[in-house]
Amino acid sequence: MSTSAISATTPIYDLLVQERGDAQAEARTAAQQTQDTARQALDWSSVRAAAARREERAFSAFGRSGDDGQVRALPT
């Protein structure tokens, strides 16, 4: 008997799926939902964008901040 013939019929697994449900499919679904939740929880792009907007609006008594983050004196 070849491996393809063995994997083609799985009466024990089919019976278990009927009795208890498809644990593998449920595990895949739960794993995907967990990955989606983690991706959303670890997505800091909105925080970075808000910080950048705050920095653009920020006032410094010592001058304006340049692109490189260095504070420059106001022109006289």
The first five atom37 places (N, CA, C, CB, O) and aatype in JSON, in Angstrom:
{
  "aatype": [12, 15, 16, 15, 0, 9, 15, 0, 16, 16, 14, 9, 18, 3, 10, 10, 19, 5, 6, 1, 7, 3, 0, 5, 0, 6, 0, 1, 16, 0, 0, 5, 5, 16, 5, 3, 16, 0, 1, 5, 0, 10, 3, 17, 15, 15, 19, 1, 0, 0, 0, 0, 1, 1, 6, 6, 1, 0, 13, 15, 0, 13, 7, 1, 15, 7, 3, 3, 7, 5, 19, 1, 0, 10, 14, 16],
  "atom_mask": [
    [1, 1, 1, 1, 1],
    [1, 1, 1, 1, 1],
    [1, 1, 1, 1, 1],
    [1, 1, 1, 1, 1],
    [1, 1, 1, 1, 1],
    [1, 1, 1, 1, 1],
    [1, 1, 1, 1, 1],
    [1, 1, 1, 1, 1],
    [1, 1, 1, 1, 1],
    [1, 1, 1, 1, 1],
    [1, 1, 1, 1, 1],
    [1, 1, 1, 1, 1],
    [1, 1, 1, 1, 1],
    [1, 1, 1, 1, 1],
    [1, 1, 1, 1, 1],
    [1, 1, 1, 1, 1],
    [1, 1, 1, 1, 1],
    [1, 1, 1, 1, 1],
    [1, 1, 1, 1, 1],
    [1, 1, 1, 1, 1],
    [1, 1, 1, 0, 1],
    [1, 1, 1, 1, 1],
    [1, 1, 1, 1, 1],
    [1, 1, 1, 1, 1],
    [1, 1, 1, 1, 1],
    [1, 1, 1, 1, 1],
    [1, 1, 1, 1, 1],
    [1, 1, 1, 1, 1],
    [1, 1, 1, 1, 1],
    [1, 1, 1, 1, 1],
    [1, 1, 1, 1, 1],
    [1, 1, 1, 1, 1],
    [1, 1, 1, 1, 1],
    [1, 1, 1, 1, 1],
    [1, 1, 1, 1, 1],
    [1, 1, 1, 1, 1],
    [1, 1, 1, 1, 1],
    [1, 1, 1, 1, 1],
    [1, 1, 1, 1, 1],
    [1, 1, 1, 1, 1],
    [1, 1, 1, 1, 1],
    [1, 1, 1, 1, 1],
    [1, 1, 1, 1, 1],
    [1, 1, 1, 1, 1],
    [1, 1, 1, 1, 1],
    [1, 1, 1, 1, 1],
    [1, 1, 1, 1, 1],
    [1, 1, 1, 1, 1],
    [1, 1, 1, 1, 1],
    [1, 1, 1, 1, 1],
    [1, 1, 1, 1, 1],
    [1, 1, 1, 1, 1],
    [1, 1, 1, 1, 1],
    [1, 1, 1, 1, 1],
    [1, 1, 1, 1, 1],
    [1, 1, 1, 1, 1],
    [1, 1, 1, 1, 1],
    [1, 1, 1, 1, 1],
    [1, 1, 1, 1, 1],
    [1, 1, 1, 1, 1],
    [1, 1, 1, 1, 1],
    [1, 1, 1, 1, 1],
    [1, 1, 1, 0, 1],
    [1, 1, 1, 1, 1],
    [1, 1, 1, 1, 1],
    [1, 1, 1, 0, 1],
    [1, 1, 1, 1, 1],
    [1, 1, 1, 1, 1],
    [1, 1, 1, 0, 1],
    [1, 1, 1, 1, 1],
    [1, 1, 1, 1, 1],
    [1, 1, 1, 1, 1],
    [1, 1, 1, 1, 1],
    [1, 1, 1, 1, 1],
    [1, 1, 1, 1, 1],
    [1, 1, 1, 1, 1]
  ],
  "atom_positions": [
    [[0.85, -1.18, 0.0], [0.0, 0.0, 0.0], [0.89, 1.24, 0.0], [-0.96, 0.0, 1.23], [1.83, 1.34, 0.79]],
    [[0.61, 2.17, -0.86], [1.42, 3.39, -0.97], [0.92, 4.44, 0.02], [1.38, 3.95, -2.41], [-0.17, 4.31, 0.58]],
    [[1.73, 5.46, 0.23], [1.35, 6.52, 1.17], [0.17, 7.32, 0.66], [2.53, 7.46, 1.42], [-0.62, 7.83, 1.46]],
    [[0.03, 7.46, -0.65], [-1.12, 8.19, -1.18], [-2.42, 7.44, -0.91], [-0.95, 8.43, -2.69], [-3.45, 8.07, -0.68]],
    [[-2.37, 6.11, -0.94], [-3.56, 5.32, -0.65], [-3.91, 5.43, 0.84], [-3.34, 3.85, -1.05], [-5.09, 5.43, 1.2]],
    [[-2.9, 5.51, 1.68], [-3.14, 5.62, 3.12], [-3.76, 6.97, 3.45], [-1.84, 5.43, 3.91], [-4.71, 7.05, 4.22]],
    [[-3.22, 8.04, 2.86], [-3.73, 9.37, 3.18], [-5.06, 9.68, 2.52], [-2.72, 10.41, 2.78], [-5.75, 10.61, 2.93]],
    [[-5.44, 8.9, 1.49], [-6.69, 9.16, 0.79], [-7.9, 8.8, 1.65], [-6.73, 8.39, -0.53], [-8.92, 9.48, 1.58]],
    [[-7.8, 7.76, 2.43], [-8.91, 7.35, 3.29], [-8.47, 7.42, 4.74], [-9.4, 5.92, 2.92], [-7.48, 6.81, 5.14]],
    [[-9.22, 8.15, 5.52], [-8.91, 8.29, 6.94], [-10.19, 8.11, 7.76], [-8.26, 9.69, 7.24], [-10.71, 9.07, 8.32]],
    [[-10.69, 6.87, 7.83], [-11.97, 6.65, 8.5], [-11.93, 7.0, 9.99], [-12.38, 5.21, 8.33], [-12.92, 7.48, 10.53]],
    [[-10.81, 6.75, 10.64], [-10.73, 7.07, 12.07], [-10.79, 8.57, 12.27], [-9.43, 6.49, 12.7], [-11.53, 9.06, 13.13]],
    [[-10.03, 9.32, 11.49], [-10.05, 10.78, 11.6], [-11.44, 11.32, 11.24], [-8.97, 11.42, 10.69], [-11.95, 12.2, 11.93]],
    [[-12.03, 10.81, 10.19], [-13.37, 11.26, 9.79], [-14.38, 11.02, 10.9], [-13.81, 10.56, 8.51], [-15.24, 11.86, 11.14]],
    [[-14.29, 9.87, 11.56], [-15.2, 9.55, 12.66], [-14.97, 10.51, 13.83], [-15.0, 8.09, 13.12], [-15.93, 10.99, 14.44]],
    [[-13.72, 10.79, 14.15], [-13.42, 11.73, 15.24], [-13.94, 13.13, 14.92], [-11.91, 11.77, 15.5], [-14.45, 13.81, 15.8]],
    [[-13.81, 13.56, 13.67], [-14.31, 14.87, 13.26], [-15.82, 14.92, 13.44], [-13.92, 15.17, 11.8], [-16.36, 15.93, 13.9]],
    [[-16.5, 13.83, 13.07], [-17.95, 13.8, 13.24], [-18.34, 13.85, 14.71], [-18.53, 12.54, 12.59], [-19.3, 14.53, 15.08]],
    [[-17.6, 13.14, 15.55], [-17.94, 13.06, 16.98], [-17.53, 14.31, 17.75], [-17.28, 11.84, 17.61], [-18.29, 14.82, 18.57]],
    [[-16.34, 14.8, 17.5], [-15.76, 15.85, 18.34], [-15.54, 17.18, 17.64], [-14.47, 15.38, 18.88], [-15.24, 18.17, 18.31]],
    [[-15.67, 17.24, 16.34], [-15.38, 18.46, 15.61], [-13.97, 18.42, 15.05], [0.0, 0.0, 0.0], [-13.15, 17.59, 15.45]],
    [[-13.68, 19.32, 14.13], [-12.39, 19.36, 13.45], [-11.42, 20.22, 14.27], [-12.53, 19.92, 12.01], [-11.37, 21.44, 14.11]],
    [[-10.66, 19.57, 15.13], [-9.73, 20.27, 16.03], [-8.65, 21.01, 15.24], [-9.07, 19.28, 17.01], [-8.24, 22.1, 15.63]],
    [[-8.19, 20.44, 14.15], [-7.15, 21.1, 13.36], [-7.67, 22.4, 12.74], [-6.64, 20.17, 12.26], [-6.97, 23.41, 12.76]],
    [[-8.87, 22.37, 12.21], [-9.44, 23.58, 11.61], [-9.69, 24.63, 12.69], [-10.76, 23.26, 10.86], [-9.44, 25.81, 12.46]],
    [[-10.16, 24.22, 13.86], [-10.39, 25.15, 14.96], [-9.08, 25.76, 15.44], [-11.1, 24.45, 16.12], [-9.01, 26.94, 15.76]],
    [[-8.03, 24.94, 15.49], [-6.72, 25.43, 15.91], [-6.16, 26.43, 14.9], [-5.73, 24.27, 16.09], [-5.58, 27.44, 15.29]],
    [[-6.34, 26.16, 13.61], [-5.89, 27.1, 12.58], [-6.64, 28.43, 12.69], [-6.1, 26.5, 11.18], [-6.03, 29.5, 12.57]],
    [[-7.94, 28.36, 12.93], [-8.75, 29.57, 13.07], [-8.3, 30.37, 14.3], [-10.25, 29.22, 13.16], [-8.15, 31.58, 14.23]],
    [[-8.11, 29.67, 15.41], [-7.67, 30.34, 16.64], [-6.29, 30.96, 16.47], [-7.66, 29.36, 17.81], [-6.04, 32.07, 16.96]],
    [[-5.39, 30.27, 15.78], [-4.05, 30.8, 15.54], [-4.11, 32.05, 14.67], [-3.16, 29.74, 14.88], [-3.39, 33.02, 14.93]],
    [[-4.95, 32.04, 13.64], [-5.08, 33.2, 12.76], [-5.65, 34.39, 13.53], [-5.98, 32.87, 11.56], [-5.18, 35.52, 13.37]],
    [[-6.65, 34.14, 14.36], [-7.24, 35.22, 15.17], [-6.21, 35.79, 16.15], [-8.47, 34.71, 15.93], [-6.15, 37.0, 16.36]],
    [[-5.4, 34.92, 16.74], [-4.36, 35.37, 17.66], [-3.32, 36.21, 16.93], [-3.68, 34.16, 18.34], [-2.88, 37.23, 17.45]],
    [[-2.93, 35.79, 15.73], [-1.98, 36.57, 14.95], [-2.54, 37.93, 14.59], [-1.59, 35.81, 13.68], [-1.84, 38.94, 14.66]],
    [[-3.81, 37.97, 14.21], [-4.45, 39.25, 13.87], [-4.51, 40.18, 15.08], [-5.86, 39.02, 13.31], [-4.24, 41.37, 14.97]],
    [[-4.88, 39.61, 16.23], [-4.95, 40.41, 17.46], [-3.57, 40.94, 17.84], [-5.53, 39.57, 18.61], [-3.44, 42.11, 18.21]],
    [[-2.55, 40.1, 17.75], [-1.19, 40.52, 18.08], [-0.7, 41.59, 17.11], [-0.23, 39.32, 18.07], [-0.05, 42.55, 17.52]],
    [[-1.01, 41.43, 15.82], [-0.59, 42.41, 14.82], [-1.23, 43.77, 15.12], [-0.97, 41.94, 13.4], [-0.57, 44.8, 15.0]],
    [[-2.5, 43.77, 15.5], [-3.18, 45.02, 15.82], [-2.62, 45.63, 17.1], [-4.69, 44.79, 15.96], [-2.45, 46.85, 17.2]],
    [[-2.34, 44.79, 18.1], [-1.82, 45.28, 19.37], [-0.41, 45.85, 19.22], [-1.82, 44.16, 20.41], [-0.03, 46.79, 19.93]],
    [[0.35, 45.3, 18.32], [1.74, 45.73, 18.13], [1.91, 46.76, 17.02], [2.61, 44.55, 17.85], [3.04, 47.12, 16.68]],
    [[0.81, 47.22, 16.46], [0.87, 48.22, 15.4], [0.99, 49.6, 16.04], [-0.39, 48.14, 14.48], [0.02, 50.14, 16.57]],
    [[2.17, 50.15, 15.97], [2.45, 51.45, 16.59], [2.45, 52.58, 15.56], [3.8, 51.41, 17.31], [2.85, 53.69, 15.88]],
    [[2.01, 52.32, 14.33], [2.08, 53.33, 13.29], [1.25, 54.56, 13.63], [1.62, 52.74, 11.98], [1.67, 55.68, 13.34]],
    [[0.08, 54.38, 14.24], [-0.75, 55.55, 14.58], [-0.11, 56.36, 15.7], [-2.16, 55.1, 14.99], [-0.23, 57.58, 15.73]],
    [[0.58, 55.69, 16.63], [1.26, 56.4, 17.7], [2.43, 57.2, 17.15], [1.75, 55.41, 18.78], [2.65, 58.34, 17.55]],
    [[3.18, 56.59, 16.24], [4.32, 57.3, 15.63], [3.83, 58.51, 14.84], [5.12, 56.36, 14.71], [4.44, 59.58, 14.9]],
    [[2.73, 58.35, 14.1], [2.2, 59.46, 13.3], [1.73, 60.58, 14.21], [1.04, 58.98, 12.4], [1.96, 61.75, 13.91]],
    [[1.07, 60.25, 15.31], [0.6, 61.27, 16.25], [1.78, 61.99, 16.89], [-0.3, 60.64, 17.34], [1.74, 63.21, 17.06]],
    [[2.83, 61.27, 17.23], [4.02, 61.89, 17.82], [4.67, 62.84, 16.81], [5.02, 60.82, 18.28], [5.13, 63.92, 17.18]],
    [[4.72, 62.43, 15.56], [5.32, 63.28, 14.53], [4.5, 64.56, 14.36], [5.42, 62.52, 13.19], [5.06, 65.64, 14.19]],
    [[3.16, 64.44, 14.39], [2.3, 65.63, 14.27], [2.49, 66.55, 15.47], [0.82, 65.23, 14.13], [2.54, 67.77, 15.32]],
    [[2.59, 65.98, 16.67], [2.83, 66.8, 17.86], [4.15, 67.52, 17.77], [2.79, 65.93, 19.13], [4.26, 68.69, 18.14]],
    [[5.17, 66.83, 17.28], [6.49, 67.44, 17.17], [6.48, 68.57, 16.16], [7.52, 66.39, 16.77], [7.16, 69.58, 16.35]],
    [[5.73, 68.42, 15.08], [5.64, 69.48, 14.08], [4.98, 70.73, 14.65], [4.86, 69.0, 12.85], [5.34, 71.85, 14.3]],
    [[4.01, 70.55, 15.54], [3.28, 71.67, 16.12], [3.99, 72.25, 17.35], [1.88, 71.23, 16.49], [3.61, 73.32, 17.82]],
    [[4.99, 71.55, 17.86], [5.63, 71.95, 19.11], [6.38, 73.27, 18.96], [6.6, 70.86, 19.58], [6.93, 73.57, 17.9]],
    [[6.39, 74.03, 20.02], [7.12, 75.3, 20.06], [8.34, 75.11, 20.93], [6.22, 76.46, 20.59], [8.26, 74.5, 22.0]],
    [[9.45, 75.62, 20.49], [10.67, 75.59, 21.28], [11.17, 77.01, 21.47], [11.76, 74.71, 20.6], [11.32, 77.75, 20.49]],
    [[11.42, 77.41, 22.7], [11.92, 78.75, 22.99], [13.34, 78.92, 22.49], [11.85, 79.04, 24.49], [13.84, 80.05, 22.4]],
    [[14.0, 77.82, 22.17], [15.4, 77.87, 21.76], [15.58, 77.78, 20.26], [16.15, 76.77, 22.41], [16.72, 77.78, 19.77]],
    [[14.52, 77.72, 19.53], [14.64, 77.63, 18.07], [13.77, 76.52, 17.56], [0.0, 0.0, 0.0], [13.01, 75.89, 18.31]],
    [[13.88, 76.28, 16.29], [13.08, 75.23, 15.67], [13.94, 74.01, 15.46], [12.48, 75.69, 14.34], [15.14, 74.1, 15.22]],
    [[13.33, 72.89, 15.55], [14.03, 71.63, 15.37], [14.09, 71.31, 13.88], [13.34, 70.49, 16.15], [13.09, 71.43, 13.18]],
    [[15.26, 70.92, 13.4], [15.42, 70.57, 11.98], [15.09, 69.11, 11.74], [0.0, 0.0, 0.0], [14.71, 68.39, 12.67]],
    [[15.24, 68.68, 10.51], [14.94, 67.29, 10.16], [15.86, 66.32, 10.88], [15.06, 67.09, 8.67], [15.47, 65.18, 11.15]],
    [[17.06, 66.76, 11.19], [18.01, 65.86, 11.84], [17.86, 65.86, 13.35], [19.42, 66.25, 11.48], [18.63, 65.18, 14.03]],
    [[16.9, 66.59, 13.89], [16.65, 66.6, 15.33], [17.49, 67.59, 16.11], [0.0, 0.0, 0.0], [17.35, 67.68, 17.33]],
    [[18.35, 68.34, 15.43], [19.21, 69.3, 16.09], [18.45, 70.63, 16.24], [20.53, 69.5, 15.3], [17.78, 71.08, 15.31]],
    [[18.57, 71.24, 17.4], [17.91, 72.52, 17.65], [18.78, 73.61, 17.04], [17.69, 72.76, 19.18], [19.99, 73.66, 17.26]],
    [[18.15, 74.5, 16.28], [18.88, 75.58, 15.64], [18.4, 76.91, 16.22], [18.7, 75.54, 14.11], [17.23, 77.04, 16.6]],
    [[19.28, 77.87, 16.27], [18.94, 79.19, 16.8], [18.03, 79.92, 15.82], [20.22, 80.01, 17.08], [18.09, 79.72, 14.6]],
    [[17.2, 80.76, 16.36], [16.34, 81.58, 15.52], [17.2, 82.62, 14.8], [15.22, 82.26, 16.36], [18.2, 83.07, 15.34]],
    [[16.82, 83.0, 13.59], [17.6, 84.01, 12.86], [17.47, 85.37, 13.56], [17.13, 84.11, 11.39], [16.42, 85.69, 14.12]],
    [[18.53, 86.15, 13.52], [18.53, 87.46, 14.16], [18.46, 88.57, 13.14], [19.76, 87.63, 15.02], [18.44, 89.74, 13.5]]
  ]
}
